[in-house]
């Protein structure tokens, strides 16, 4: 068994199933919002911002676009970088209103990823999180935790380019949404 699969088994035996993505409603849009708001901030701050959005009934692409920037910025303030993230949320809302159905129907993960990367404020980690958690597409998310695990436990170079490290994980694992989801969640738990 390859070391990446073996480490998954060790984590799973220790932590058990994680049932991820952490969100209150389980709705696709909340997952997307969380993926954007978690950039450069702790998840506890994202939870506060999402709580504000839910309380204000601003948890749909339509409601995000209809909310004045100053109000939306105040709602997401706990997540930090609220001016930038307001623009990112609005860009993603417009994008999803136009492309969500196509994303549901397409199996071309790499083409979908390329489209997401064209949206203002969406980098590789955010795009891959949206694809994996919101659309159940088989793509492995690389984040700072994955880099640390790769270096400390799997003896890989944690400074490898995102796409290179992702390919190493994806080549070692079955192309399975549930495994990618669970592995990433277990790495975060660790």
C-alpha positions in Angstrom: 0.0 0.0 0.0 1.3 3.4 -0.9 2.2 5.8 2.0 -0.6 8.3 1.1 -3.3 5.6 1.3 -1.8 4.1 4.4 -1.8 7.5 6.1 -5.5 7.9 5.2 -6.2 4.7 6.9 -4.3 5.8 10.0 -6.2 9.1 10.2 -9.5 7.4 9.5 -8.9 4.8 12.2 -8.0 7.5 14.7 -10.5 10.3 13.9 -13.4 8.4 12.3 -15.6 9.9 9.6 -15.7 13.7 9.6 -18.9 14.3 7.6 -17.6 17.4 5.9 -18.0 20.4 4.7 -18.8 22.2 7.9 -21.9 24.4 7.4 -25.2 25.1 9.0 -27.6 24.5 6.1 -25.8 22.1 3.8 -26.8 24.2 0.9 -24.5 24.5 -2.1 -24.4 28.3 -1.9 -23.4 28.2 1.8 -20.5 25.9 0.9 -19.4 28.3 -1.9 -19.7 31.3 0.5 -17.6 29.4 3.1 -14.9 28.5 0.5 -14.6 32.2 -0.4 -14.8 33.6 3.1 -12.2 31.2 4.6 -9.4 32.7 2.5 -6.8 34.0 4.9 -8.9 33.6 8.1 -9.9 31.1 10.7 -13.0 29.1 10.2 -14.5 30.4 13.5 -14.6 33.9 11.9 -16.2 32.4 8.8 -18.9 30.9 10.9 -19.7 34.3 12.4 -20.0 35.9 9.0 -22.2 33.0 7.7 -24.3 33.4 10.8 -24.7 37.1 10.0 -25.7 36.3 6.3 -28.2 33.7 7.4 -29.7 36.0 10.0 -30.0 38.8 7.4 -31.5 36.3 4.9 -28.6 37.0 2.5 -27.7 33.4 1.6 -28.4 33.0 -2.1 -26.7 34.4 -5.1 -29.7 36.6 -5.8 -29.7 38.1 -2.3 -26.0 38.7 -2.4 -26.3 40.6 -5.6 -29.3 42.6 -4.3 -27.5 43.6 -1.1 -25.7 46.9 -1.2 -21.9 46.6 -0.8 -21.7 48.4 2.5 -24.4 46.2 4.1 -22.8 43.0 2.7 -19.3 44.1 3.9 -20.7 44.6 7.4 -22.3 41.2 7.4 -19.1 39.4 6.4 -16.7 41.7 8.4 -15.8 38.9 10.9 -14.2 37.0 8.0 -11.7 39.8 7.4 -10.8 41.4 4.1 -14.5 42.2 3.9 -14.1 44.8 1.0 -12.4 42.3 -1.2 -14.5 39.3 -0.2 -17.7 41.4 -0.9 -16.5 41.8 -4.5 -15.5 38.1 -4.6 -19.0 37.0 -3.4 -20.7 39.2 -5.9 -18.6 37.9 -8.7 -19.2 34.3 -7.7 -23.0 35.0 -7.3 -23.2 36.3 -10.8 -21.1 33.4 -12.1 -23.3 30.8 -10.3 -26.5 32.3 -11.5 -25.2 31.8 -15.1 -23.3 28.6 -14.8 -24.6 26.5 -11.8 -26.7 24.1 -14.0 -23.8 23.5 -16.3 -21.5 22.7 -13.4 -24.0 20.2 -12.1 -24.2 18.4 -15.4 -20.6 18.5 -16.5 -18.1 15.7 -15.7 -15.1 17.7 -17.1 -13.6 18.7 -13.7 -10.6 20.4 -15.3 -12.7 22.6 -17.6 -14.9 23.5 -14.7 -11.9 24.4 -12.6 -10.5 26.6 -15.4 -13.9 28.4 -15.4 -13.8 28.9 -11.7 -10.3 30.2 -11.8 -11.5 33.0 -14.1 -13.8 34.3 -11.4 -12.4 37.3 -9.4 -11.0 36.1 -6.1 -11.0 32.4 -6.9 -7.6 30.6 -6.7 -6.8 26.9 -6.9 -7.7 26.0 -3.3 -11.0 27.9 -3.4 -11.9 26.5 -6.9 -11.1 22.9 -5.8 -13.0 23.3 -2.5 -16.1 24.5 -4.5 -15.8 21.6 -7.0 -15.3 18.9 -4.3 -17.7 20.1 -1.6 -20.4 22.0 -3.5 -20.5 20.0 -6.7 -19.2 16.6 -5.7 -16.5 16.6 -8.4 -13.4 14.4 -7.8 -10.6 16.8 -7.2 -8.2 16.8 -4.2 -7.9 20.1 -2.2 -4.4 21.2 -1.2 -4.2 23.7 1.7 -1.7 24.7 4.3 -2.6 21.7 6.4 -2.1 19.3 3.5 1.3 20.8 2.8 2.3 20.3 6.5 1.1 16.7 6.5 2.9 16.0 3.2 6.1 17.3 4.6 5.9 16.0 8.2 4.3 12.6 7.7 4.7 11.6 4.0 8.2 13.0 3.5 7.2 15.1 0.5 8.4 18.6 -0.2 5.7 20.8 1.3 6.8 23.7 -1.0 5.9 21.8 -4.2 3.7 23.8 -6.6 0.0 23.3 -5.8 -0.8 21.4 -8.9 2.2 19.1 -8.5 1.3 18.2 -4.9 -2.3 17.7 -5.9 -1.3 15.3 -8.7 0.8 13.3 -6.2 -2.2 12.8 -4.0 -4.6 12.2 -6.9 -2.3 9.6 -8.5 -2.0 7.8 -5.2 -5.7 7.7 -4.4 -8.8 6.3 -6.2 -10.6 9.1 -8.1 -13.4 9.2 -5.6 -15.3 12.2 -4.2 -15.9 10.6 -0.9 -12.3 9.6 -0.3 -11.0 13.1 -1.4 -13.6 14.7 0.9 -12.8 12.5 3.8 -9.1 12.7 3.4 -9.0 16.5 3.3 -11.3 16.6 6.4 -9.1 14.2 8.3 -6.0 16.3 7.5 -7.8 19.3 8.9 -8.8 17.3 12.0 -5.1 16.4 12.5 
